[in-house]
Amino acid sequence: MIFGTFNDRLWYFALVFGGVSVVAMVIARHSWQQFQNALKAPLAWDNGDVPYQRDWDFRYWRRMGRLAAMLSIFLSVLWLIP
């Protein structure tokens, strides 16, 4: 009986991390588009040729999306094992 509830929690966590990965990848795509637009924009006098740090956020969100997806797959495999 204890294993049944634990098994259900694995499934719920797999679903949650799957949703988190989708959201993180959508944010990563939006950040990537902002980064590309920042590279196309004319240079400002105060930043020279370096884009703002927030324009590099796509790397963080892509990494978080992949990590959440891997964790979701891992938890769903653990859920399948009786």
Secondary structure, DSSP 4 states (H G I P E B T S, - for coil): -HHHHHHHHHHHHHHHHHHHHHHHHHHHHHHHHHHHHHHHSPPPTTTTT---GGGGHHHHHHHHHHHHHHHHHHHHHHHH--
